[in-house]
Amino acid sequence: MALNDIERKRIEKLVGAFVEELRPPPPIRSQLDFGFRITGQSIELFEIRPQWKRPEIKQEQAFAKATYVRTHNRWKI
């Protein structure tokens, strides 16, 4: 079962604020940035960088994932 709308909005606000603190200064963001996505009951944090050989193409590399387990009321990392 996916997160409900209230849970999703709360998580977007909390995780969005956390990721905003991680983000580098604006002049550097074209070379390194951070983002997050929510899919089902999982939150994934990722870095955004240009590809090494083709810098016009951005790539995302996940570095953390947490999944909410509703039956145990816990987050699994």
N, C-alpha and C positions, 0 to 999 in steps of 0.2 A: 504494500500500500504506500503510495507516494505521500509526501508531506501535504498537509492541507494549506489553504491560502494564507491563513493567519501565521502558521509556523513558517511558511516560505518567506513571507514579508519580513518577519522578525529575523530570520537567518540572513536574508539578503542585507538587512540593515547592519547587523553585527559583523558579518564576514566582510561586507563592503567597507566598513570603517577600518577593520583590521588590515585589509589589503591596501587601502589608501595610505596607511602608515608605512607599509612596506615599499611602496612605489618610490623610485628614485626621482630626483628633481626633473622638471620638464625637459631641459636640454638633453638629458641622457635617455629619455624614454624611447627614442627611436632605436636605440641599441639594446636596451634592456627594460622590460616592464613586467608587471605582475597582474594576474587576473584570476577570476574564479568562475565556476559554473556549478549550477545545481541540476542534477539529473536524478529523477526519482527521489530516493531518500539519501543520496550521496552528494557531498560537496567536494569539489576538486580544486586545488590551488595549482596554478601553473605559471611558468615564466614565459615571456614572449620575447623572442630574439629574431634578428634576420638570419637567414641561412648563410652558412659560411661562404659557399661558392656562388650563391645567387642572392645577394643582400636585399634585392627588391621583394623577395618572398619571405614572409614572416612565418616562424614556426613556434609551436607551443610545446612545452615540455612540462608534464605534471611533476610536482615534487611532494604533494601531500594529498591524501584522500581520507575522508571520514564518512561513515555510513551510519545512519540512525537505525537502531534495532528497536522497533516499537514494542515488541513483546517483552523486552528487558528494560525498556526506557533508558537505554544507554547508547553512547556513540562508540562505534568500532573504528579504530584507526589502523 
